[in-house]
Amino acid sequence: MANLKSYLSALLYILFPDNCLACGGVIEEEEDSICSICRFSLAKTNFHLDDKNIVAQKFWGRTKLNYAISYLFFRKEGDVQNLLHGLKYNNQPQVGEILGNWYAQELMDNDFYKNFDIIIPVPMHPKKLKKRGYNQSAYFGKGLAEIWKIPQLENGIKKLSNTLSQTKKSRQERYDNMKAGFEITDLEAIKNKNILLVDDVITTGATLEACANLLLKGGAKTVSIATIAAAQS
């Protein structure tokens, strides 16, 4: 029976092969959503090795962060854009979890993960969450948490207002639009904790800044941020 199932599985794969969510090519049966070629050619930042990286610089003089890092560089028309588009708009939450797993494994090498007690994802407004069906940032956090064996407080921050598009706003306008729009759901859970705040992509950093300041005012010991990707200027 086991041999028959294995044969049928192989036959189905031949007839209906899976495609890489980054490049669109056919992936091997043992690969998970992203082909090995794309995995090892992703544009990694290595920001965890540089405390003066371009993400950290966005927050200088604005909020006190322990670390500010991103896994990948975001480039238009590239594989990372394809992955993030699938994660946010094509019902492919597994992308976030896979990338979280991979990044967590890289950060295990120098015990970087030991700087964090809790992971908290940037929240979505309930209406947007209901429409999409999941918080893509929480899936990235889940991938990190699985490898590091630390908890993720998925609803640690609640978004109160459904803000309008930030696309044409300046950084200060974005921050002013965001700072009153969040609430900590459990102050005791974050008190004196080293928190890693996670999101999918960082552009101006206004949303992360608002959430980080909220956590610090709420009693967090330290706040760091990690995103899947950082937009290149």
Secondary structure as a PSIPRED ss2 file (coil, helix, strand):
# PSIPRED VFORMAT (PSIPRED V4.0)

   1 M C   1.000  0.000  0.000
   2 A H   0.000  1.000  0.000
   3 N H   0.000  1.000  0.000
   4 L H   0.000  1.000  0.000
   5 K H   0.000  1.000  0.000
   6 S H   0.000  1.000  0.000
   7 Y H   0.000  1.000  0.000
   8 L H   0.000  1.000  0.000
   9 S H   0.000  1.000  0.000
  10 A H   0.000  1.000  0.000
  11 L H   0.000  1.000  0.000
  12 L H   0.000  1.000  0.000
  13 Y H   0.000  1.000  0.000
  14 I H   0.000  1.000  0.000
  15 L H   0.000  1.000  0.000
  16 F C   1.000  0.000  0.000
  17 P C   1.000  0.000  0.000
  18 D C   1.000  0.000  0.000
  19 N E   0.000  0.000  1.000
  20 C C   1.000  0.000  0.000
  21 L C   1.000  0.000  0.000
  22 A C   1.000  0.000  0.000
  23 C C   1.000  0.000  0.000
  24 G C   1.000  0.000  0.000
  25 G C   1.000  0.000  0.000
  26 V E   0.000  0.000  1.000
  27 I C   1.000  0.000  0.000
  28 E C   1.000  0.000  0.000
  29 E C   1.000  0.000  0.000
  30 E C   1.000  0.000  0.000
  31 E C   1.000  0.000  0.000
  32 D C   1.000  0.000  0.000
  33 S C   1.000  0.000  0.000
  34 I C   1.000  0.000  0.000
  35 C C   1.000  0.000  0.000
  36 S H   0.000  1.000  0.000
  37 I H   0.000  1.000  0.000
  38 C H   0.000  1.000  0.000
  39 R H   0.000  1.000  0.000
  40 F H   0.000  1.000  0.000
  41 S H   0.000  1.000  0.000
  42 L C   1.000  0.000  0.000
  43 A C   1.000  0.000  0.000
  44 K E   0.000  0.000  1.000
  45 T C   1.000  0.000  0.000
  46 N C   1.000  0.000  0.000
  47 F H   0.000  1.000  0.000
  48 H H   0.000  1.000  0.000
  49 L H   0.000  1.000  0.000
  50 D C   1.000  0.000  0.000
  51 D C   1.000  0.000  0.000
  52 K C   1.000  0.000  0.000
  53 N C   1.000  0.000  0.000
  54 I H   0.000  1.000  0.000
  55 V H   0.000  1.000  0.000
  56 A H   0.000  1.000  0.000
  57 Q H   0.000  1.000  0.000
  58 K C   1.000  0.000  0.000
  59 F C   1.000  0.000  0.000
  60 W C   1.000  0.000  0.000
  61 G C   1.000  0.000  0.000
  62 R C   1.000  0.000  0.000
  63 T C   1.000  0.000  0.000
  64 K C   1.000  0.000  0.000
  65 L C   1.000  0.000  0.000
  66 N C   1.000  0.000  0.000
  67 Y C   1.000  0.000  0.000
  68 A E   0.000  0.000  1.000
  69 I E   0.000  0.000  1.000
  70 S E   0.000  0.000  1.000
  71 Y E   0.000  0.000  1.000
  72 L E   0.000  0.000  1.000
  73 F E   0.000  0.000  1.000
  74 F E   0.000  0.000  1.000
  75 R C   1.000  0.000  0.000
  76 K C   1.000  0.000  0.000
  77 E C   1.000  0.000  0.000
  78 G C   1.000  0.000  0.000
  79 D H   0.000  1.000  0.000
  80 V H   0.000  1.000  0.000
  81 Q H   0.000  1.000  0.000
  82 N H   0.000  1.000  0.000
  83 L H   0.000  1.000  0.000
  84 L H   0.000  1.000  0.000
  85 H H   0.000  1.000  0.000
  86 G H   0.000  1.000  0.000
  87 L H   0.000  1.000  0.000
  88 K H   0.000  1.000  0.000
  89 Y H   0.000  1.000  0.000
  90 N C   1.000  0.000  0.000
  91 N C   1.000  0.000  0.000
  92 Q C   1.000  0.000  0.000
  93 P C   1.000  0.000  0.000
  94 Q H   0.000  1.000  0.000
  95 V H   0.000  1.000  0.000
  96 G H   0.000  1.000  0.000
  97 E H   0.000  1.000  0.000
  98 I H   0.000  1.000  0.000
  99 L H   0.000  1.000  0.000
 100 G H   0.000  1.000  0.000
 101 N H   0.000  1.000  0.000
 102 W H   0.000  1.000  0.000
 103 Y H   0.000  1.000  0.000
 104 A H   0.000  1.000  0.000
 105 Q H   0.000  1.000  0.000
 106 E H   0.000  1.000  0.000
 107 L H   0.000  1.000  0.000
 108 M H   0.000  1.000  0.000
 109 D C   1.000  0.000  0.000
 110 N C   1.000  0.000  0.000
 111 D C   1.000  0.000  0.000
 112 F H   0.000  1.000  0.000
 113 Y H   0.000  1.000  0.000
 114 K H   0.000  1.000  0.000
 115 N H   0.000  1.000  0.000
 116 F C   1.000  0.000  0.000
 117 D C   1.000  0.000  0.000
 118 I E   0.000  0.000  1.000
 119 I E   0.000  0.000  1.000
 120 I E   0.000  0.000  1.000
 121 P E   0.000  0.000  1.000
 122 V C   1.000  0.000  0.000
 123 P C   1.000  0.000  0.000
 124 M C   1.000  0.000  0.000
 125 H C   1.000  0.000  0.000
 126 P H   0.000  1.000  0.000
 127 K H   0.000  1.000  0.000
 128 K H   0.000  1.000  0.000
 129 L H   0.000  1.000  0.000
 130 K H   0.000  1.000  0.000
 131 K H   0.000  1.000  0.000
 132 R H   0.000  1.000  0.000
 133 G C   1.000  0.000  0.000
 134 Y C   1.000  0.000  0.000
 135 N C   1.000  0.000  0.000
 136 Q H   0.000  1.000  0.000
 137 S H   0.000  1.000  0.000
 138 A H   0.000  1.000  0.000
 139 Y H   0.000  1.000  0.000
 140 F H   0.000  1.000  0.000
 141 G H   0.000  1.000  0.000
 142 K H   0.000  1.000  0.000
 143 G H   0.000  1.000  0.000
 144 L H   0.000  1.000  0.000
 145 A H   0.000  1.000  0.000
 146 E H   0.000  1.000  0.000
 147 I H   0.000  1.000  0.000
 148 W H   0.000  1.000  0.000
 149 K C   1.000  0.000  0.000
 150 I C   1.000  0.000  0.000
 151 P C   1.000  0.000  0.000
 152 Q E   0.000  0.000  1.000
 153 L C   1.000  0.000  0.000
 154 E C   1.000  0.000  0.000
 155 N C   1.000  0.000  0.000
 156 G C   1.000  0.000  0.000
 157 I E   0.000  0.000  1.000
 158 K E   0.000  0.000  1.000
 159 K E   0.000  0.000  1.000
 160 L C   1.000  0.000  0.000
 161 S C   1.000  0.000  0.000
 162 N C   1.000  0.000  0.000
 163 T C   1.000  0.000  0.000
 164 L C   1.000  0.000  0.000
 165 S C   1.000  0.000  0.000
 166 Q C   1.000  0.000  0.000
 167 T C   1.000  0.000  0.000
 168 K C   1.000  0.000  0.000
 169 K C   1.000  0.000  0.000
 170 S C   1.000  0.000  0.000
 171 R H   0.000  1.000  0.000
 172 Q H   0.000  1.000  0.000
 173 E H   0.000  1.000  0.000
 174 R H   0.000  1.000  0.000
 175 Y H   0.000  1.000  0.000
 176 D H   0.000  1.000  0.000
 177 N H   0.000  1.000  0.000
 178 M H   0.000  1.000  0.000
 179 K C   1.000  0.000  0.000
 180 A C   1.000  0.000  0.000
 181 G C   1.000  0.000  0.000
 182 F E   0.000  0.000  1.000
 183 E E   0.000  0.000  1.000
 184 I E   0.000  0.000  1.000
 185 T C   1.000  0.000  0.000
 186 D C   1.000  0.000  0.000
 187 L H   0.000  1.000  0.000
 188 E H   0.000  1.000  0.000
 189 A H   0.000  1.000  0.000
 190 I H   0.000  1.000  0.000
 191 K C   1.000  0.000  0.000
 192 N C   1.000  0.000  0.000
 193 K C   1.000  0.000  0.000
 194 N E   0.000  0.000  1.000
 195 I E   0.000  0.000  1.000
 196 L E   0.000  0.000  1.000
 197 L E   0.000  0.000  1.000
 198 V E   0.000  0.000  1.000
 199 D E   0.000  0.000  1.000
 200 D E   0.000  0.000  1.000
 201 V E   0.000  0.000  1.000
 202 I E   0.000  0.000  1.000
 203 T C   1.000  0.000  0.000
 204 T C   1.000  0.000  0.000
 205 G C   1.000  0.000  0.000
 206 A H   0.000  1.000  0.000
 207 T H   0.000  1.000  0.000
 208 L H   0.000  1.000  0.000
 209 E H   0.000  1.000  0.000
 210 A H   0.000  1.000  0.000
 211 C H   0.000  1.000  0.000
 212 A H   0.000  1.000  0.000
 213 N H   0.000  1.000  0.000
 214 L H   0.000  1.000  0.000
 215 L H   0.000  1.000  0.000
 216 L H   0.000  1.000  0.000
 217 K H   0.000  1.000  0.000
 218 G C   1.000  0.000  0.000
 219 G C   1.000  0.000  0.000
 220 A C   1.000  0.000  0.000
 221 K C   1.000  0.000  0.000
 222 T E   0.000  0.000  1.000
 223 V E   0.000  0.000  1.000
 224 S E   0.000  0.000  1.000
 225 I E   0.000  0.000  1.000
 226 A E   0.000  0.000  1.000
 227 T E   0.000  0.000  1.000
 228 I E   0.000  0.000  1.000
 229 A E   0.000  0.000  1.000
 230 A E   0.000  0.000  1.000
 231 A E   0.000  0.000  1.000
 232 Q C   1.000  0.000  0.000
 233 S C   1.000  0.000  0.000
